[in-house]
Amino acid sequence: MGHYYRFKRGDQVTITSGRYAGFYGAVDSAVFQRTIDYPDAFSPGYHVIIDDDVVVTLRWDQVRAMNIDLEDNQ
């Protein structure tokens, strides 16, 4: 089964669950590997750059487009 990656490098995202829930960041790359919140499973996901150039690896379902957050607040 294939997986479609929704985001590309530079896209602004919000982290929606896990250790970094609520953080904002920018997608660095699409990956298929273990993630910070699910270290025992390989999953499609993203490297996301957050504060101070920290890079976290997240599953595809742990991020959403930042513009959704902006629309929700209006």
N, CA, C, O and CB atoms as a CASP TS submission, in Angstrom:
PFRMAT TS
TARGET T0000
AUTHOR 0000-0000-0000
METHOD Language model
MODEL 1
PARENT N/A
ATOM      1  N   MET     1       0.844  -1.174   0.000  1.00  0.00           N
ATOM      2  CA  MET     1       0.000   0.000   0.000  1.00  0.00           C
ATOM      3  C   MET     1       0.887   1.233   0.000  1.00  0.00           C
ATOM      4  O   MET     1       1.791   1.336   0.829  1.00  0.00           O
ATOM      5  CB  MET     1      -0.959   0.000   1.213  1.00  0.00           C
ATOM      6  N   GLY     2       0.654   2.154  -0.894  1.00  0.00           N
ATOM      7  CA  GLY     2       1.435   3.379  -0.974  1.00  0.00           C
ATOM      8  C   GLY     2       0.880   4.441  -0.043  1.00  0.00           C
ATOM      9  O   GLY     2      -0.226   4.313   0.481  1.00  0.00           O
ATOM     10  N   HIS     3       1.647   5.470   0.151  1.00  0.00           N
ATOM     11  CA  HIS     3       1.193   6.583   0.975  1.00  0.00           C
ATOM     12  C   HIS     3       1.500   7.879   0.245  1.00  0.00           C
ATOM     13  O   HIS     3       2.603   8.070  -0.267  1.00  0.00           O
ATOM     14  CB  HIS     3       1.865   6.561   2.380  1.00  0.00           C
ATOM     15  N   TYR     4       0.534   8.751   0.203  1.00  0.00           N
ATOM     16  CA  TYR     4       0.697  10.051  -0.428  1.00  0.00           C
ATOM     17  C   TYR     4       1.147  11.050   0.643  1.00  0.00           C
ATOM     18  O   TYR     4       0.472  11.223   1.658  1.00  0.00           O
ATOM     19  CB  TYR     4      -0.631  10.518  -1.121  1.00  0.00           C
ATOM     20  N   TYR     5       2.271  11.695   0.415  1.00  0.00           N
ATOM     21  CA  TYR     5       2.754  12.714   1.336  1.00  0.00           C
ATOM     22  C   TYR     5       2.110  14.047   0.980  1.00  0.00           C
ATOM     23  O   TYR     5       2.269  14.535  -0.139  1.00  0.00           O
ATOM     24  CB  TYR     5       4.303  12.818   1.295  1.00  0.00           C
ATOM     25  N   ARG     6       1.396  14.627   1.910  1.00  0.00           N
ATOM     26  CA  ARG     6       0.640  15.848   1.664  1.00  0.00           C
ATOM     27  C   ARG     6       1.523  17.091   1.650  1.00  0.00           C
ATOM     28  O   ARG     6       1.266  18.034   0.902  1.00  0.00           O
ATOM     29  CB  ARG     6      -0.436  16.002   2.707  1.00  0.00           C
ATOM     30  N   PHE     7       2.562  17.090   2.479  1.00  0.00           N
ATOM     31  CA  PHE     7       3.388  18.285   2.639  1.00  0.00           C
ATOM     32  C   PHE     7       4.726  18.135   1.945  1.00  0.00           C
ATOM     33  O   PHE     7       5.227  17.030   1.739  1.00  0.00           O
ATOM     34  CB  PHE     7       3.602  18.587   4.109  1.00  0.00           C
ATOM     35  N   LYS     8       5.296  19.293   1.587  1.00  0.00           N
ATOM     36  CA  LYS     8       6.624  19.309   0.973  1.00  0.00           C
ATOM     37  C   LYS     8       7.526  20.233   1.783  1.00  0.00           C
ATOM     38  O   LYS     8       7.066  20.927   2.690  1.00  0.00           O
ATOM     39  CB  LYS     8       6.552  19.767  -0.520  1.00  0.00           C
ATOM     40  N   ARG     9       8.795  20.236   1.453  1.00  0.00           N
ATOM     41  CA  ARG     9       9.778  21.037   2.182  1.00  0.00           C
ATOM     42  C   ARG     9       9.342  22.505   2.251  1.00  0.00           C
ATOM     43  O   ARG     9       8.971  23.113   1.248  1.00  0.00           O
ATOM     44  CB  ARG     9      11.164  20.923   1.515  1.00  0.00           C
ATOM     45  N   GLY    10       9.400  23.043   3.456  1.00  0.00           N
ATOM     46  CA  GLY    10       9.058  24.443   3.676  1.00  0.00           C
ATOM     47  C   GLY    10       7.626  24.693   4.101  1.00  0.00           C
ATOM     48  O   GLY    10       7.313  25.779   4.588  1.00  0.00           O
ATOM     49  N   ASP    11       6.746  23.714   3.930  1.00  0.00           N
ATOM     50  CA  ASP    11       5.352  23.897   4.343  1.00  0.00           C
ATOM     51  C   ASP    11       5.282  24.081   5.858  1.00  0.00           C
ATOM     52  O   ASP    11       5.931  23.357   6.612  1.00  0.00           O
ATOM     53  CB  ASP    11       4.481  22.688   3.901  1.00  0.00           C
ATOM     54  N   GLN    12       4.490  25.052   6.288  1.00  0.00           N
ATOM     55  CA  GLN    12       4.301  25.328   7.705  1.00  0.00           C
ATOM     56  C   GLN    12       3.218  24.406   8.257  1.00  0.00           C
ATOM     57  O   GLN    12       2.136  24.301   7.680  1.00  0.00           O
ATOM     58  CB  GLN    12       3.928  26.816   7.937  1.00  0.00           C
ATOM     59  N   VAL    13       3.509  23.737   9.374  1.00  0.00           N
ATOM     60  CA  VAL    13       2.572  22.781   9.950  1.00  0.00           C
ATOM     61  C   VAL    13       2.446  22.997  11.455  1.00  0.00           C
ATOM     62  O   VAL    13       3.297  23.616  12.093  1.00  0.00           O
ATOM     63  CB  VAL    13       3.020  21.342   9.651  1.00  0.00           C
ATOM     64  N   THR    14       1.352  22.463  11.999  1.00  0.00           N
ATOM     65  CA  THR    14       1.116  22.403  13.431  1.00  0.00           C
ATOM     66  C   THR    14       1.197  20.934  13.834  1.00  0.00           C
ATOM     67  O   THR    14       0.650  20.065  13.155  1.00  0.00           O
ATOM     68  CB  THR    14      -0.274  23.039  13.823  1.00  0.00           C
ATOM     69  N   ILE    15       1.870  20.670  14.920  1.00  0.00           N
ATOM     70  CA  ILE    15       1.942  19.299  15.445  1.00  0.00           C
ATOM     71  C   ILE    15       0.711  19.089  16.319  1.00  0.00           C
ATOM     72  O   ILE    15       0.477  19.846  17.261  1.00  0.00           O
ATOM     73  CB  ILE    15       3.283  19.046  16.262  1.00  0.00           C
ATOM     74  N   THR    16      -0.069  18.068  16.009  1.00  0.00           N
ATOM     75  CA  THR    16      -1.374  17.893  16.647  1.00  0.00           C
ATOM     76  C   THR    16      -1.400  16.886  17.781  1.00  0.00           C
ATOM     77  O   THR    16      -2.337  16.897  18.580  1.00  0.00           O
ATOM     78  CB  THR    16      -2.361  17.484  15.633  1.00  0.00           C
ATOM     79  N   SER    17      -0.402  16.013  17.881  1.00  0.00           N
ATOM     80  CA  SER    17      -0.413  15.021  18.954  1.00  0.00           C
ATOM     81  C   SER    17       1.003  14.609  19.308  1.00  0.00           C
ATOM     82  O   SER    17       1.952  14.870  18.569  1.00  0.00           O
ATOM     83  CB  SER    17      -1.239  13.793  18.551  1.00  0.00           C
ATOM     84  N   GLY    18       1.122  13.962  20.452  1.00  0.00           N
ATOM     85  CA  GLY    18       2.418  13.461  20.871  1.00  0.00           C
ATOM     86  C   GLY    18       3.188  14.447  21.731  1.00  0.00           C
ATOM     87  O   GLY    18       2.638  15.435  22.219  1.00  0.00           O
ATOM     88  N   ARG    19       4.442  14.166  21.902  1.00  0.00           N
ATOM     89  CA  ARG    19       5.333  14.924  22.775  1.00  0.00           C
ATOM     90  C   ARG    19       5.418  16.409  22.408  1.00  0.00           C
ATOM     91  O   ARG    19       5.597  17.249  23.290  1.00  0.00           O
ATOM     92  CB  ARG    19       6.710  14.317  22.736  1.00  0.00           C
ATOM     93  N   TYR    20       5.295  16.737  21.140  1.00  0.00           N
ATOM     94  CA  TYR    20       5.431  18.118  20.678  1.00  0.00           C
ATOM     95  C   TYR    20       4.110  18.732  20.243  1.00  0.00           C
ATOM     96  O   TYR    20       4.109  19.695  19.475  1.00  0.00           O
ATOM     97  CB  TYR    20       6.407  18.180  19.538  1.00  0.00           C
ATOM     98  N   ALA    21       2.989  18.203  20.712  1.00  0.00           N
ATOM     99  CA  ALA    21       1.670  18.737  20.350  1.00  0.00           C
ATOM    100  C   ALA    21       1.600  20.229  20.666  1.00  0.00           C
ATOM    101  O   ALA    21       2.013  20.669  21.739  1.00  0.00           O
ATOM    102  CB  ALA    21       0.547  17.975  21.098  1.00  0.00           C
ATOM    103  N   GLY    22       1.069  21.001  19.711  1.00  0.00           N
ATOM    104  CA  GLY    22       0.932  22.431  19.886  1.00  0.00           C
ATOM    105  C   GLY    22       2.082  23.238  19.319  1.00  0.00           C
ATOM    106  O   GLY    22       1.969  24.457  19.189  1.00  0.00           O
ATOM    107  N   PHE    23       3.192  22.586  18.975  1.00  0.00           N
ATOM    108  CA  PHE    23       4.322  23.292  18.376  1.00  0.00           C
ATOM    109  C   PHE    23       4.036  23.555  16.907  1.00  0.00           C
ATOM    110  O   PHE    23       3.309  22.809  16.252  1.00  0.00           O
ATOM    111  CB  PHE    23       5.630  22.484  18.540  1.00  0.00           C
ATOM    112  N   TYR    24       4.626  24.633  16.407  1.00  0.00           N
ATOM    113  CA  TYR    24       4.578  24.965  14.993  1.00  0.00           C
ATOM    114  C   TYR    24       5.959  24.732  14.403  1.00  0.00           C
ATOM    115  O   TYR    24       6.967  24.853  15.099  1.00  0.00           O
ATOM    116  CB  TYR    24       4.109  26.433  14.770  1.00  0.00           C
ATOM    117  N   GLY    25       6.002  24.400  13.126  1.00  0.00           N
ATOM    118  CA  GLY    25       7.291  24.194  12.493  1.00  0.00           C
ATOM    119  C   GLY    25       7.180  24.150  10.991  1.00  0.00           C
ATOM    120  O   GLY    25       6.117  24.387  10.419  1.00  0.00           O
ATOM    121  N   ALA    26       8.304  23.839  10.358  1.00  0.00           N
ATOM    122  CA  ALA    26       8.369  23.744   8.903  1.00  0.00           C
ATOM    123  C   ALA    26       8.847  22.355   8.519  1.00  0.00           C
ATOM    124  O   ALA    26       9.771  21.817   9.128  1.00  0.00           O
ATOM    125  CB  ALA    26       9.304  24.831   8.309  1.00  0.00           C
ATOM    126  N   VAL    27       8.218  21.781   7.512  1.00  0.00           N
ATOM    127  CA  VAL    27       8.613  20.463   7.020  1.00  0.00           C
ATOM    128  C   VAL    27       9.987  20.565   6.372  1.00  0.00           C
ATOM    129  O   VAL    27      10.236  21.451   5.554  1.00  0.00           O
ATOM    130  CB  VAL    27       7.568  19.904   6.012  1.00  0.00           C
ATOM    131  N   ASP    28      10.871  19.654   6.743  1.00  0.00           N
ATOM    132  CA  ASP    28      12.191  19.584   6.125  1.00  0.00           C
ATOM    133  C   ASP    28      12.217  18.506   5.054  1.00  0.00           C
ATOM    134  O   ASP    28      12.791  18.705   3.983  1.00  0.00           O
ATOM    135  CB  ASP    28      13.272  19.311   7.181  1.00  0.00           C
ATOM    136  N   SER    29      11.587  17.343   5.342  1.00  0.00           N
ATOM    137  CA  SER    29      11.576  16.253   4.364  1.00  0.00           C
ATOM    138  C   SER    29      10.513  15.222   4.719  1.00  0.00           C
ATOM    139  O   SER    29      10.081  15.119   5.867  1.00  0.00           O
ATOM    140  CB  SER    29      12.958  15.584   4.285  1.00  0.00           C
ATOM    141  N   ALA    30      10.108  14.472   3.720  1.00  0.00           N
ATOM    142  CA  ALA    30       9.215  13.336   3.913  1.00  0.00           C
ATOM    143  C   ALA    30      10.087  12.103   4.145  1.00  0.00           C
ATOM    144  O   ALA    30      11.100  11.917   3.470  1.00  0.00           O
ATOM    145  CB  ALA    30       8.251  13.138   2.678  1.00  0.00           C
ATOM    146  N   VAL    31       9.691  11.262   5.104  1.00  0.00           N
ATOM    147  CA  VAL    31      10.506  10.105   5.477  1.00  0.00           C
ATOM    148  C   VAL    31       9.628   8.879   5.690  1.00  0.00           C
ATOM    149  O   VAL    31       8.406   8.980   5.794  1.00  0.00           O
ATOM    150  CB  VAL    31      11.321  10.403   6.748  1.00  0.00           C
ATOM    151  N   PHE    32      10.276   7.722   5.754  1.00  0.00           N
ATOM    152  CA  PHE    32       9.625   6.484   6.173  1.00  0.00           C
ATOM    153  C   PHE    32      10.570   5.848   7.168  1.00  0.00           C
ATOM    154  O   PHE    32      11.518   5.158   6.792  1.00  0.00           O
ATOM    155  CB  PHE    32       9.309   5.517   4.949  1.00  0.00           C
ATOM    156  N   GLN    33      10.302   6.088   8.455  1.00  0.00           N
ATOM    157  CA  GLN    33      11.204   5.611   9.496  1.00  0.00           C
ATOM    158  C   GLN    33      10.517   5.630  10.846  1.00  0.00           C
ATOM    159  O   GLN    33       9.338   5.970  10.945  1.00  0.00           O
ATOM    160  CB  GLN    33      12.474   6.456   9.539  1.00  0.00           C
ATOM    161  N   ARG    34      11.250   5.267  11.883  1.00  0.00           N
ATOM    162  CA  ARG    34      10.723   5.335  13.246  1.00  0.00           C
ATOM    163  C   ARG    34      10.550   6.807  13.612  1.00  0.00           C
ATOM    164  O   ARG    34      11.282   7.671  13.128  1.00  0.00           O
ATOM    165  CB  ARG    34      11.670   4.604  14.268  1.00  0.00           C
ATOM    166  N   THR    35       9.562   7.078  14.481  1.00  0.00           N
ATOM    167  CA  THR    35       9.306   8.451  14.886  1.00  0.00           C
ATOM    168  C   THR    35       9.505   8.595  16.384  1.00  0.00           C
ATOM    169  O   THR    35       9.620   7.604  17.106  1.00  0.00           O
ATOM    170  CB  THR    35       7.887   8.883  14.487  1.00  0.00           C
ATOM    171  N   ILE    36       9.545   9.837  16.843  1.00  0.00           N
ATOM    172  CA  ILE    36       9.820  10.099  18.248  1.00  0.00           C
ATOM    173  C   ILE    36       8.740   9.528  19.171  1.00  0.00           C
ATOM    174  O   ILE    36       9.058   9.066  20.267  1.00  0.00           O
ATOM    175  CB  ILE    36       9.950  11.589  18.474  1.00  0.00           C
ATOM    176  N   ASP    37       7.485   9.549  18.754  1.00  0.00           N
ATOM    177  CA  ASP    37       6.400   9.055  19.599  1.00  0.00           C
ATOM    178  C   ASP    37       6.039   7.593  19.348  1.00  0.00           C
ATOM    179  O   ASP    37       5.312   6.994  20.140  1.00  0.00           O
ATOM    180  CB  ASP    37       5.186   9.900  19.393  1.00  0.00           C
ATOM    181  N   TYR    38       6.537   7.013  18.258  1.00  0.00           N
ATOM    182  CA  TYR    38       6.270   5.616  17.911  1.00  0.00           C
ATOM    183  C   TYR    38       7.582   4.936  17.515  1.00  0.00           C
ATOM    184  O   TYR    38       7.759   4.566  16.355  1.00  0.00           O
ATOM    185  CB  TYR    38       5.224   5.516  16.754  1.00  0.00           C
ATOM    186  N   PRO    39       8.503   4.769  18.470  1.00  0.00           N
ATOM    187  CA  PRO    39       9.838   4.281  18.127  1.00  0.00           C
ATOM    188  C   PRO    39       9.906   2.812  17.712  1.00  0.00           C
ATOM    189  O   PRO    39      10.931   2.375  17.189  1.00  0.00           O
ATOM    190  CB  PRO    39      10.735   4.488  19.280  1.00  0.00           C
ATOM    191  N   ASP    40       8.847   2.047  17.931  1.00  0.00           N
ATOM    192  CA  ASP    40       8.880   0.618  17.609  1.00  0.00           C
ATOM    193  C   ASP    40       8.317   0.283  16.233  1.00  0.00           C
ATOM    194  O   ASP    40       8.294  -0.884  15.841  1.00  0.00           O
ATOM    195  CB  ASP    40       8.119  -0.145  18.645  1.00  0.00           C
ATOM    196  N   ALA    41       7.864   1.295  15.496  1.00  0.00           N
ATOM    197  CA  ALA    41       7.248   1.030  14.193  1.00  0.00           C
ATOM    198  C   ALA    41       7.780   1.988  13.140  1.00  0.00           C
ATOM    199  O   ALA    41       8.018   3.164  13.418  1.00  0.00           O
ATOM    200  CB  ALA    41       5.719   1.143  14.284  1.00  0.00           C
ATOM    201  N   PHE    42       7.964   1.480  11.941  1.00  0.00           N
ATOM    202  CA  PHE    42       8.315   2.331  10.809  1.00  0.00           C
ATOM    203  C   PHE    42       7.021   2.896  10.231  1.00  0.00           C
ATOM    204  O   PHE    42       6.057   2.159  10.028  1.00  0.00           O
ATOM    205  CB  PHE    42       9.127   1.537   9.721  1.00  0.00           C
ATOM    206  N   SER    43       6.997   4.191   9.970  1.00  0.00           N
ATOM    207  CA  SER    43       5.793   4.851   9.475  1.00  0.00           C
ATOM    208  C   SER    43       6.165   5.952   8.489  1.00  0.00           C
ATOM    209  O   SER    43       7.254   6.521   8.570  1.00  0.00           O
ATOM    210  CB  SER    43       4.970   5.431  10.643  1.00  0.00           C
ATOM    211  N   PRO    44       5.253   6.253   7.552  1.00  0.00           N
ATOM    212  CA  PRO    44       5.473   7.433   6.715  1.00  0.00           C
ATOM    213  C   PRO    44       5.301   8.671   7.585  1.00  0.00           C
ATOM    214  O   PRO    44       4.427   8.714   8.451  1.00  0.00           O
ATOM    215  CB  PRO    44       4.490   7.462   5.492  1.00  0.00           C
ATOM    216  N   GLY    45       6.121   9.654   7.354  1.00  0.00           N
ATOM    217  CA  GLY    45       6.038  10.861   8.169  1.00  0.00           C
ATOM    218  C   GLY    45       6.924  11.961   7.642  1.00  0.00           C
ATOM    219  O   GLY    45       7.271  11.997   6.461  1.00  0.00           O
ATOM    220  N   TYR    46       7.287  12.863   8.543  1.00  0.00           N
ATOM    221  CA  TYR    46       8.031  14.054   8.170  1.00  0.00           C
ATOM    222  C   TYR    46       9.101  14.381   9.198  1.00  0.00           C
ATOM    223  O   TYR    46       8.940  14.093  10.384  1.00  0.00           O
ATOM    224  CB  TYR    46       7.091  15.233   8.002  1.00  0.00           C
ATOM    225  N   HIS    47      10.188  14.981   8.745  1.00  0.00           N
ATOM    226  CA  HIS    47      11.106  15.690   9.624  1.00  0.00           C
ATOM    227  C   HIS    47      10.581  17.115   9.665  1.00  0.00           C
ATOM    228  O   HIS    47      10.428  17.760   8.628  1.00  0.00           O
ATOM    229  CB  HIS    47      12.624  15.613   9.122  1.00  0.00           C
ATOM    230  N   VAL    48      10.304  17.603  10.877  1.00  0.00           N
ATOM    231  CA  VAL    48       9.778  18.949  11.054  1.00  0.00           C
ATOM    232  C   VAL    48      10.761  19.740  11.907  1.00  0.00           C
ATOM    233  O   VAL    48      11.189  19.277  12.964  1.00  0.00           O
ATOM    234  CB  VAL    48       8.361  18.923  11.707  1.00  0.00           C
ATOM    235  N   ILE    49      11.117  20.937  11.442  1.00  0.00           N
ATOM    236  CA  ILE    49      12.021  21.808  12.183  1.00  0.00           C
ATOM    237  C   ILE    49      11.185  22.715  13.070  1.00  0.00           C
ATOM    238  O   ILE    49      10.319  23.449  12.594  1.00  0.00           O
ATOM    239  CB  ILE    49      12.927  22.641  11.222  1.00  0.00           C
ATOM    240  N   ILE    50      11.462  22.650  14.387  1.00  0.00           N
ATOM    241  CA  ILE    50      10.766  23.512  15.342  1.00  0.00           C
ATOM    242  C   ILE    50      11.783  24.469  15.952  1.00  0.00           C
ATOM    243  O   ILE    50      12.838  24.699  15.360  1.00  0.00           O
ATOM    244  CB  ILE    50      10.046  22.671  16.455  1.00  0.00           C
ATOM    245  N   ASP    51      11.492  25.024  17.108  1.00  0.00           N
ATOM    246  CA  ASP    51      12.343  26.028  17.769  1.00  0.00           C
ATOM    247  C   ASP    51      13.821  25.692  17.739  1.00  0.00           C
ATOM    248  O   ASP    51      14.217  24.537  17.891  1.00  0.00           O
ATOM    249  CB  ASP    51      11.915  26.196  19.193  1.00  0.00           C
ATOM    250  N   ASP    52      14.628  26.721  17.539  1.00  0.00           N
ATOM    251  CA  ASP    52      16.086  26.615  17.618  1.00  0.00           C
ATOM    252  C   ASP    52      16.665  25.517  16.740  1.00  0.00           C
ATOM    253  O   ASP    52      17.633  24.858  17.118  1.00  0.00           O
ATOM    254  CB  ASP    52      16.495  26.376  19.035  1.00  0.00           C
ATOM    255  N   ASP    53      16.078  25.324  15.579  1.00  0.00           N
ATOM    256  CA  ASP    53      16.564  24.337  14.608  1.00  0.00           C
ATOM    257  C   ASP    53      16.534  22.900  15.107  1.00  0.00           C
ATOM    258  O   ASP    53      17.309  22.071  14.631  1.00  0.00           O
ATOM    259  CB  ASP    53      17.955  24.678  14.210  1.00  0.00           C
ATOM    260  N   VAL    54      15.657  22.589  16.055  1.00  0.00           N
ATOM    261  CA  VAL    54      15.452  21.217  16.507  1.00  0.00           C
ATOM    262  C   VAL    54      14.623  20.501  15.450  1.00  0.00           C
ATOM    263  O   VAL    54      13.598  21.022  15.009  1.00  0.00           O
ATOM    264  CB  VAL    54      14.751  21.170  17.913  1.00  0.00           C
ATOM    265  N   VAL    55      15.056  19.306  15.038  1.00  0.00           N
ATOM    266  CA  VAL    55      14.326  18.519  14.050  1.00  0.00           C
ATOM    267  C   VAL    55      13.687  17.327  14.750  1.00  0.00           C
ATOM    268  O   VAL    55      14.371  16.558  15.426  1.00  0.00           O
ATOM    269  CB  VAL    55      15.265  18.049  12.895  1.00  0.00           C
ATOM    270  N   VAL    56      12.374  17.175  14.589  1.00  0.00           N
ATOM    271  CA  VAL    56      11.666  16.028  15.146  1.00  0.00           C
ATOM    272  C   VAL    56      11.091  15.211  14.003  1.00  0.00           C
ATOM    273  O   VAL    56      10.734  15.754  12.958  1.00  0.00           O
ATOM    274  CB  VAL    56      10.547  16.477  16.127  1.00  0.00           C
ATOM    275  N   THR    57      11.003  13.911  14.206  1.00  0.00           N
ATOM    276  CA  THR    57      10.433  13.000  13.215  1.00  0.00           C
ATOM    277  C   THR    57       9.042  12.615  13.685  1.00  0.00           C
ATOM    278  O   THR    57       8.872  12.084  14.782  1.00  0.00           O
ATOM    279  CB  THR    57      11.334  11.731  13.008  1.00  0.00           C
ATOM    280  N   LEU    58       8.049  12.884  12.850  1.00  0.00           N
ATOM    281  CA  LEU    58       6.654  12.672  13.215  1.00  0.00           C
ATOM    282  C   LEU    58       5.932  11.856  12.156  1.00  0.00           C
ATOM    283  O   LEU    58       6.280  11.896  10.976  1.00  0.00           O
ATOM    284  CB  LEU    58       5.947  14.007  13.421  1.00  0.00           C
ATOM    285  N   ARG    59       4.915  11.109  12.598  1.00  0.00           N
ATOM    286  CA  ARG    59       4.072  10.391  11.644  1.00  0.00           C
ATOM    287  C   ARG    59       3.228  11.378  10.859  1.00  0.00           C
ATOM    288  O   ARG    59       2.994  12.503  11.301  1.00  0.00           O
ATOM    289  CB  ARG    59       3.173   9.366  12.363  1.00  0.00           C
ATOM    290  N   TRP    60       2.775  10.949   9.695  1.00  0.00           N
ATOM    291  CA  TRP    60       1.971  11.795   8.808  1.00  0.00           C
ATOM    292  C   TRP    60       0.695  12.290   9.484  1.00  0.00           C
ATOM    293  O   TRP    60       0.215  13.377   9.163  1.00  0.00           O
ATOM    294  CB  TRP    60       1.616  11.032   7.540  1.00  0.00           C
ATOM    295  N   ASP    61       0.130  11.504  10.423  1.00  0.00           N
ATOM    296  CA  ASP    61      -1.129  11.887  11.058  1.00  0.00           C
ATOM    297  C   ASP    61      -0.927  12.743  12.314  1.00  0.00           C
ATOM    298  O   ASP    61      -1.890  13.026  13.027  1.00  0.00           O
ATOM    299  CB  ASP    61      -1.917  10.645  11.413  1.00  0.00           C
ATOM    300  N   GLN    62       0.305  13.154  12.588  1.00  0.00           N
ATOM    301  CA  GLN    62       0.574  14.010  13.738  1.00  0.00           C
ATOM    302  C   GLN    62       0.745  15.476  13.351  1.00  0.00           C
ATOM    303  O   GLN    62       1.027  16.312  14.209  1.00  0.00           O
ATOM    304  CB  GLN    62       1.810  13.529  14.455  1.00  0.00           C
ATOM    305  N   VAL    63       0.579  15.792  12.081  1.00  0.00           N
ATOM    306  CA  VAL    63       0.734  17.170  11.626  1.00  0.00           C
ATOM    307  C   VAL    63      -0.449  17.580  10.761  1.00  0.00           C
ATOM    308  O   VAL    63      -1.087  16.750  10.114  1.00  0.00           O
ATOM    309  CB  VAL    63       2.048  17.339  10.849  1.00  0.00           C
ATOM    310  N   ARG    64      -0.724  18.879  10.768  1.00  0.00           N
ATOM    311  CA  ARG    64      -1.721  19.427   9.856  1.00  0.00           C
ATOM    312  C   ARG    64      -1.246  20.796   9.392  1.00  0.00           C
ATOM    313  O   ARG    64      -0.384  21.415  10.016  1.00  0.00           O
ATOM    314  CB  ARG    64      -3.125  19.519  10.534  1.00  0.00           C
ATOM    315  N   ALA    65      -1.815  21.252   8.302  1.00  0.00           N
ATOM    316  CA  ALA    65      -1.404  22.522   7.716  1.00  0.00           C
ATOM    317  C   ALA    65      -1.662  23.664   8.691  1.00  0.00           C
ATOM    318  O   ALA    65      -2.716  23.716   9.325  1.00  0.00           O
ATOM    319  CB  ALA    65      -2.143  22.771   6.390  1.00  0.00           C
ATOM    320  N   MET    66      -0.719  24.563   8.808  1.00  0.00           N
ATOM    321  CA  MET    66      -0.856  25.682   9.733  1.00  0.00           C
ATOM    322  C   MET    66      -1.992  26.599   9.325  1.00  0.00           C
ATOM    323  O   MET    66      -2.635  27.186  10.196  1.00  0.00           O
ATOM    324  CB  MET    66       0.441  26.466   9.810  1.00  0.00           C
ATOM    325  N   ASN    67      -2.267  26.746   8.032  1.00  0.00           N
ATOM    326  CA  ASN    67      -3.330  27.652   7.601  1.00  0.00           C
ATOM    327  C   ASN    67      -4.702  27.204   8.091  1.00  0.00           C
ATOM    328  O   ASN    67      -5.612  28.027   8.178  1.00  0.00           O
ATOM    329  CB  ASN    67      -3.338  27.761   6.089  1.00  0.00           C
ATOM    330  N   ILE    68      -4.875  25.935   8.410  1.00  0.00           N
ATOM    331  CA  ILE    68      -6.137  25.461   9.002  1.00  0.00           C
ATOM    332  C   ILE    68      -6.323  26.115  10.359  1.00  0.00           C
ATOM    333  O   ILE    68      -7.427  26.538  10.701  1.00  0.00           O
ATOM    334  CB  ILE    68      -6.154  23.905   9.136  1.00  0.00           C
ATOM    335  N   ASP    69      -5.242  26.200  11.140  1.00  0.00           N
ATOM    336  CA  ASP    69      -5.318  26.843  12.458  1.00  0.00           C
ATOM    337  C   ASP    69      -5.698  28.310  12.327  1.00  0.00           C
ATOM    338  O   ASP    69      -6.504  28.811  13.111  1.00  0.00           O
ATOM    339  CB  ASP    69      -3.979  26.713  13.200  1.00  0.00           C
ATOM    340  N   LEU    70      -5.133  29.003  11.351  1.00  0.00           N
ATOM    341  CA  LEU    70      -5.417  30.410  11.160  1.00  0.00           C
ATOM    342  C   LEU    70      -6.877  30.618  10.764  1.00  0.00           C
ATOM    343  O   LEU    70      -7.506  31.576  11.213  1.00  0.00           O
ATOM    344  CB  LEU    70      -4.488  30.999  10.103  1.00  0.00           C
ATOM    345  N   GLU    71      -7.417  29.741   9.936  1.00  0.00           N
ATOM    346  CA  GLU    71      -8.822  29.849   9.525  1.00  0.00           C
ATOM    347  C   GLU    71      -9.747  29.570  10.691  1.00  0.00           C
ATOM    348  O   GLU    71     -10.800  30.199  10.800  1.00  0.00           O
ATOM    349  CB  GLU    71      -9.126  28.884   8.374  1.00  0.00           C
ATOM    350  N   ASP    72      -9.378  28.624  11.585  1.00  0.00           N
ATOM    351  CA  ASP    72     -10.215  28.288  12.740  1.00  0.00           C
ATOM    352  C   ASP    72     -10.330  29.455  13.716  1.00  0.00           C
ATOM    353  O   ASP    72     -11.338  29.578  14.412  1.00  0.00           O
ATOM    354  CB  ASP    72      -9.654  27.067  13.459  1.00  0.00           C
ATOM    355  N   ASN    73      -9.312  30.311  13.778  1.00  0.00           N
ATOM    356  CA  ASN    73      -9.302  31.404  14.736  1.00  0.00           C
ATOM    357  C   ASN    73      -9.984  32.666  14.235  1.00  0.00           C
ATOM    358  O   ASN    73     -10.087  33.641  14.979  1.00  0.00           O
ATOM    359  CB  ASN    73      -7.904  31.721  15.108  1.00  0.00           C
ATOM    360  N   GLN    74     -10.445  32.670  13.008  1.00  0.00           N
ATOM    361  CA  GLN    74     -11.079  33.879  12.464  1.00  0.00           C
ATOM    362  C   GLN    74     -12.571  33.844  12.625  1.00  0.00           C
ATOM    363  O   GLN    74     -13.258  34.783  12.222  1.00  0.00           O
ATOM    364  CB  GLN    74     -10.734  34.052  11.005  1.00  0.00           C
TER
END
